Amino acid sequence: MLYADENSADELEAIHAQRLDVDLEMAEMNAAADAWHAVRDRGYCNHGSAAGHRSRPGQLICTAGCSTVFANDEDWYAQLDDPMANPVPLPGHPAHTPAAAAASQ
């Protein structure tokens, strides 16, 4: 929509600026996804989902593959933000099998 004090160049500039914003946002999301997948590719859990622990009220259990029990929401969020601060191996991941350990020596 054009207003009396605008011309088509203003509208075109706005469209280009919006496209640039979207491109930058997509690049940020792709970088975050790459980092997210790199954790799992290395064989560690990124704690992407958790549920309330049935037998321990207030605690959460990881449902993304490792079954780690977190003390509370804050503990889970801290691990979610930086899963490599305290890495938890994914059970059965090829990177953590005896054959992989022997091959790395």
Backbone as a chain_set.jsonl record, in Angstrom:
{"seq": "MLYADENSADELEAIHAQRLDVDLEMAEMNAAADAWHAVRDRGYCNHGSAAGHRSRPGQLICTAGCSTVFANDEDWYAQLDDPMANPVPLPGHPAHTPAAAAASQ", "coords": {"N": [[0.845, -1.163, 0.0], [0.637, 2.158, -0.852], [1.334, 5.371, 0.428], [0.549, 8.893, 0.377], [2.93, 10.288, 0.799], [4.892, 8.554, -0.009], [6.861, 6.653, -2.371], [7.258, 4.259, -5.031], [9.876, 3.359, -4.838], [10.5, 3.573, -2.134], [8.851, 1.593, -1.079], [9.914, -0.654, -2.365], [12.491, -0.661, -1.268], [11.856, -1.225, 1.389], [10.826, -3.805, 1.119], [13.13, -5.182, 0.265], [14.698, -4.839, 2.57], [13.217, -6.289, 4.439], [13.462, -8.854, 3.337], [16.213, -9.244, 3.646], [16.37, -9.257, 6.443], [14.951, -11.626, 6.953], [16.613, -13.48, 5.658], [18.916, -13.26, 7.263], [17.91, -14.137, 9.717], [17.233, -16.772, 9.049], [19.803, -17.78, 8.517], [20.925, -17.664, 11.078], [19.257, -19.512, 12.409], [19.882, -21.831, 10.965], [22.591, -22.137, 11.651], [22.347, -22.606, 14.396], [20.932, -25.021, 14.321], [22.836, -26.645, 13.062], [24.814, -26.722, 15.064], [23.362, -28.003, 17.048], [22.86, -30.538, 15.89], [25.486, -31.404, 15.621], [26.274, -32.081, 18.19], [24.78, -34.424, 18.68], [25.742, -35.982, 16.567], [28.31, -36.46, 17.426], [27.79, -38.23, 19.358], [26.56, -37.584, 21.753], [23.993, -36.655, 24.083], [21.609, -34.109, 23.505], [19.637, -33.303, 25.09], [17.04, -32.549, 24.235], [14.35, -32.84, 24.857], [12.194, -33.241, 27.661], [10.473, -34.729, 30.441], [8.208, -34.645, 33.235], [9.412, -36.344, 36.077], [8.183, -39.352, 37.099], [8.37, -40.706, 39.605], [9.742, -38.939, 41.153], [8.888, -36.07, 42.28], [8.992, -32.766, 40.926], [11.357, -33.12, 39.615], [12.915, -33.659, 36.396], [13.045, -35.888, 33.588], [15.165, -36.807, 30.965], [13.956, -37.22, 27.733], [15.077, -37.524, 25.325], [16.851, -39.451, 24.748], [18.856, -40.193, 26.627], [17.967, -40.477, 29.239], [18.669, -38.988, 31.505], [18.3, -37.656, 34.76], [17.088, -34.628, 35.861], [17.442, -32.089, 38.307], [15.595, -29.985, 38.454], [13.58, -27.592, 36.596], [15.353, -25.481, 35.958], [17.862, -26.726, 36.018], [17.598, -28.516, 33.878], [17.221, -26.674, 31.749], [19.73, -25.403, 31.793], [21.425, -27.492, 30.976], [20.301, -27.947, 28.498], [20.878, -25.571, 27.174], [23.693, -25.698, 26.982], [24.804, -28.49, 26.147], [27.277, -29.726, 26.066], [28.672, -28.922, 28.262], [28.455, -30.644, 30.367], [28.766, -33.408, 29.196], [26.676, -36.094, 28.148], [26.859, -39.352, 27.2], [25.161, -40.856, 24.436], [23.28, -43.731, 24.804], [24.306, -46.691, 23.222], [25.252, -45.433, 20.943], [27.315, -45.422, 18.049], [29.79, -44.099, 18.397], [30.511, -44.563, 20.983], [30.945, -47.23, 21.448], [32.64, -50.341, 22.242], [34.172, -51.139, 20.005], [34.629, -48.73, 18.655], [36.186, -47.405, 20.517], [38.459, -49.022, 20.552], [39.337, -48.651, 17.944], [40.117, -46.005, 17.987], [42.458, -46.023, 19.343]], "CA": [[0.0, 0.0, 0.0], [1.41, 3.391, -0.937], [0.733, 6.565, 0.991], [0.82, 10.089, -0.426], [4.312, 10.73, 0.953], [5.785, 7.465, -0.391], [6.896, 6.278, -3.781], [7.5, 2.832, -5.177], [11.245, 3.071, -4.408], [10.445, 3.354, -0.689], [8.247, 0.292, -0.862], [10.882, -1.648, -2.808], [13.549, -0.694, -0.259], [11.308, -1.916, 2.556], [10.748, -5.23, 0.768], [14.492, -5.712, 0.304], [15.141, -4.874, 3.962], [12.536, -7.417, 5.072], [14.08, -10.085, 2.832], [17.515, -9.356, 4.293], [16.105, -9.677, 7.823], [14.571, -13.042, 6.919], [17.814, -14.242, 5.317], [19.777, -13.284, 8.442], [17.265, -14.997, 10.713], [17.392, -18.157, 8.591], [21.204, -18.158, 8.703], [21.092, -17.91, 12.515], [18.583, -20.762, 12.74], [20.661, -22.926, 10.384], [23.795, -22.304, 12.469], [21.923, -23.243, 15.646], [20.605, -26.417, 14.002], [24.104, -27.344, 12.819], [25.435, -26.96, 16.373], [22.492, -28.974, 17.716], [23.107, -31.853, 15.303], [26.885, -31.773, 15.849], [26.326, -32.737, 19.496], [24.278, -35.791, 18.518], [26.641, -36.703, 15.661], [29.461, -36.867, 18.227], [27.35, -39.299, 20.243], [26.115, -37.069, 23.048], [22.6, -36.215, 24.137], [21.434, -32.656, 23.601], [18.545, -33.098, 26.06], [16.057, -31.758, 23.514], [13.013, -32.926, 25.44], [12.161, -33.832, 29.004], [9.139, -34.846, 31.031], [8.235, -34.764, 34.688], [9.8, -37.671, 36.554], [7.001, -39.894, 37.759], [8.571, -41.063, 41.008], [10.487, -37.885, 41.85], [8.23, -34.791, 41.988], [9.837, -31.598, 40.732], [12.484, -33.443, 38.76], [12.613, -33.975, 35.002], [13.855, -36.938, 32.989], [15.404, -36.562, 29.545], [13.273, -38.151, 26.838], [15.737, -37.413, 24.023], [17.701, -40.595, 24.499], [19.823, -40.588, 27.658], [17.238, -40.687, 30.502], [19.266, -38.251, 32.611], [17.323, -37.025, 35.648], [17.465, -33.262, 36.204], [16.897, -31.697, 39.611], [14.443, -29.092, 38.284], [13.543, -26.951, 35.278], [16.568, -24.688, 35.736], [18.945, -27.671, 35.722], [17.39, -28.993, 32.505], [17.496, -25.575, 30.817], [21.181, -25.188, 31.733], [21.981, -28.551, 30.131], [19.769, -27.734, 27.156], [21.612, -24.447, 26.593], [25.064, -26.114, 26.683], [24.873, -29.916, 26.46], [28.654, -30.199, 26.162], [29.248, -28.512, 29.541], [28.475, -31.894, 31.121], [28.273, -34.296, 28.152], [26.12, -37.396, 28.501], [26.871, -40.196, 26.005], [23.928, -41.516, 24.026], [23.436, -45.182, 24.886], [24.299, -47.426, 21.968], [25.767, -44.667, 19.8], [28.547, -46.044, 17.565], [30.989, -43.413, 18.884], [30.803, -44.985, 22.354], [30.985, -48.686, 21.529], [34.003, -50.838, 22.433], [34.882, -51.156, 18.718], [35.058, -47.362, 18.364], [37.274, -47.102, 21.446], [39.643, -49.744, 20.081], [39.775, -48.052, 16.686], [40.727, -44.696, 18.242], [43.768, -46.199, 19.999]], "C": [[0.898, 1.237, 0.0], [0.625, 4.547, -0.324], [1.173, 7.767, 0.162], [2.288, 10.528, -0.342], [5.336, 9.633, 0.618], [5.826, 7.319, -1.906], [7.252, 4.804, -3.866], [8.913, 2.45, -4.759], [11.29, 2.819, -2.896], [9.892, 1.97, -0.37], [9.224, -0.817, -1.246], [12.032, -1.776, -1.803], [13.087, -1.44, 0.982], [11.23, -3.422, 2.307], [12.134, -5.859, 0.828], [15.011, -5.816, 1.735], [14.498, -6.045, 4.705], [13.14, -8.741, 4.623], [15.444, -10.308, 3.475], [17.345, -9.817, 5.74], [15.774, -11.163, 7.886], [15.791, -13.903, 6.604], [18.754, -14.348, 6.524], [19.206, -14.197, 9.531], [17.411, -16.463, 10.327], [18.826, -18.641, 8.773], [21.483, -18.458, 10.175], [20.458, -19.232, 12.92], [19.344, -21.961, 12.178], [21.923, -23.185, 11.189], [23.452, -22.992, 13.793], [21.591, -24.716, 15.419], [21.869, -27.228, 13.746], [24.804, -27.674, 14.139], [24.673, -28.041, 17.137], [22.789, -30.389, 17.211], [24.542, -32.318, 15.518], [27.043, -32.489, 17.189], [25.902, -34.191, 19.36], [25.181, -36.605, 17.6], [27.883, -37.195, 16.405], [29.087, -37.925, 19.255], [26.901, -38.855, 21.613], [24.677, -36.585, 22.958], [22.536, -34.699, 24.245], [20.233, -32.299, 24.475], [17.419, -32.249, 25.464], [14.644, -31.844, 24.043], [13.109, -33.606, 26.803], [10.72, -33.856, 29.492], [9.293, -34.93, 32.54], [8.544, -36.187, 35.092], [8.686, -38.199, 37.435], [7.221, -40.153, 39.255], [9.327, -40.013, 41.806], [9.873, -36.521, 41.521], [9.216, -33.631, 41.901], [11.03, -31.847, 39.836], [11.995, -33.771, 37.355], [13.526, -35.092, 34.532], [13.965, -36.666, 31.492], [14.697, -37.638, 28.724], [13.878, -38.112, 25.437], [16.74, -38.533, 23.787], [18.591, -41.044, 25.632], [19.193, -40.889, 29.016], [17.905, -40.048, 31.716], [18.155, -37.614, 33.433], [17.881, -35.663, 36.062], [16.75, -32.855, 37.48], [15.638, -30.847, 39.492], [14.502, -28.486, 36.879], [14.832, -26.207, 34.974], [17.746, -25.578, 35.367], [18.826, -28.181, 34.287], [17.702, -27.896, 31.492], [18.988, -25.306, 30.687], [21.837, -26.239, 30.844], [21.518, -28.412, 28.687], [20.542, -26.631, 26.441], [23.033, -24.836, 26.196], [25.238, -27.59, 27.041], [26.297, -30.445, 26.596], [29.353, -29.711, 27.435], [29.391, -29.724, 30.457], [27.956, -32.979, 30.182], [27.815, -35.659, 28.668], [26.097, -38.24, 27.23], [25.494, -40.785, 25.718], [24.142, -43.018, 24.096], [23.363, -45.819, 23.492], [24.806, -46.674, 20.757], [27.092, -45.283, 19.369], [29.826, -45.382, 18.081], [31.407, -43.903, 20.264], [30.784, -46.502, 22.52], [32.428, -49.141, 21.734], [34.82, -50.858, 21.115], [35.409, -49.767, 18.36], [36.222, -46.969, 19.265], [38.558, -47.786, 21.001], [40.208, -49.128, 18.826], [40.47, -46.711, 16.917], [42.097, -44.807, 18.893], [44.838, -46.62, 19.044]], "O": [[1.832, 1.32, 0.798], [-0.581, 4.681, -0.53], [2.078, 7.655, -0.665], [2.826, 11.078, -1.303], [6.518, 9.776, 0.932], [4.945, 7.798, -2.62], [7.521, 4.175, -2.842], [9.133, 1.307, -4.358], [12.033, 1.954, -2.432], [10.407, 1.268, 0.5], [9.348, -1.81, -0.529], [12.491, -2.883, -1.524], [13.852, -2.208, 1.563], [11.536, -4.217, 3.196], [12.299, -6.948, 1.378], [15.694, -6.783, 2.075], [15.154, -6.714, 5.503], [13.314, -9.651, 5.434], [15.792, -11.439, 3.813], [18.094, -10.673, 6.209], [16.257, -11.875, 8.766], [15.982, -14.949, 7.223], [19.324, -15.41, 6.774], [19.944, -14.937, 10.182], [17.684, -17.305, 11.182], [19.044, -19.794, 9.145], [22.204, -19.407, 10.485], [21.047, -19.993, 13.687], [19.442, -22.995, 12.839], [22.293, -24.342, 11.393], [24.192, -23.863, 14.252], [21.936, -25.563, 16.242], [21.961, -28.379, 14.171], [25.325, -28.776, 14.311], [25.276, -28.889, 17.794], [22.95, -31.319, 18.002], [24.787, -33.522, 15.59], [27.858, -33.404, 17.31], [26.578, -35.089, 19.862], [25.37, -37.8, 17.828], [28.446, -38.232, 16.053], [29.955, -38.458, 19.946], [26.862, -39.659, 22.545], [24.209, -36.164, 21.901], [23.307, -34.083, 24.981], [19.86, -31.131, 24.583], [16.909, -31.34, 26.118], [13.813, -30.999, 23.712], [13.99, -34.43, 27.05], [9.87, -33.104, 29.018], [10.366, -35.244, 33.055], [8.003, -37.132, 34.519], [8.296, -37.554, 38.409], [6.352, -39.851, 40.073], [9.534, -40.178, 43.008], [10.304, -35.877, 40.564], [10.149, -33.528, 42.697], [11.652, -30.904, 39.347], [10.831, -34.113, 37.146], [14.649, -35.23, 35.017], [12.976, -36.336, 30.837], [14.834, -38.83, 29.001], [13.278, -38.601, 24.479], [17.406, -38.567, 22.752], [19.055, -42.185, 25.617], [19.84, -41.503, 29.864], [17.723, -40.518, 32.838], [17.186, -37.094, 32.881], [19.006, -35.565, 36.551], [15.599, -33.227, 37.707], [14.724, -30.959, 40.309], [15.372, -28.831, 36.079], [15.35, -26.288, 33.86], [18.542, -25.225, 34.497], [19.821, -28.27, 33.567], [18.37, -28.149, 30.489], [19.469, -25.012, 29.592], [22.712, -25.912, 30.043], [22.264, -28.726, 27.76], [20.829, -26.739, 25.249], [23.535, -24.359, 25.179], [25.757, -27.913, 28.109], [26.504, -31.507, 27.183], [30.513, -30.053, 27.663], [30.344, -29.813, 31.231], [26.823, -33.434, 30.342], [28.47, -36.284, 29.502], [25.398, -37.896, 26.278], [24.76, -41.162, 26.631], [25.092, -43.532, 23.506], [22.472, -45.516, 22.699], [24.797, -47.212, 19.65], [27.912, -45.633, 20.217], [30.853, -46.052, 18.191], [32.546, -43.682, 20.675], [30.621, -46.997, 23.635], [33.353, -48.389, 21.426], [36.027, -50.618, 21.133], [36.509, -49.64, 17.822], [37.141, -46.278, 18.827], [39.633, -47.189, 21.067], [41.425, -49.08, 18.651], [41.326, -46.319, 16.124], [42.822, -43.817, 18.993], [45.986, -46.807, 19.447]]}, "num_chains": 1, "name": "protein.A"}
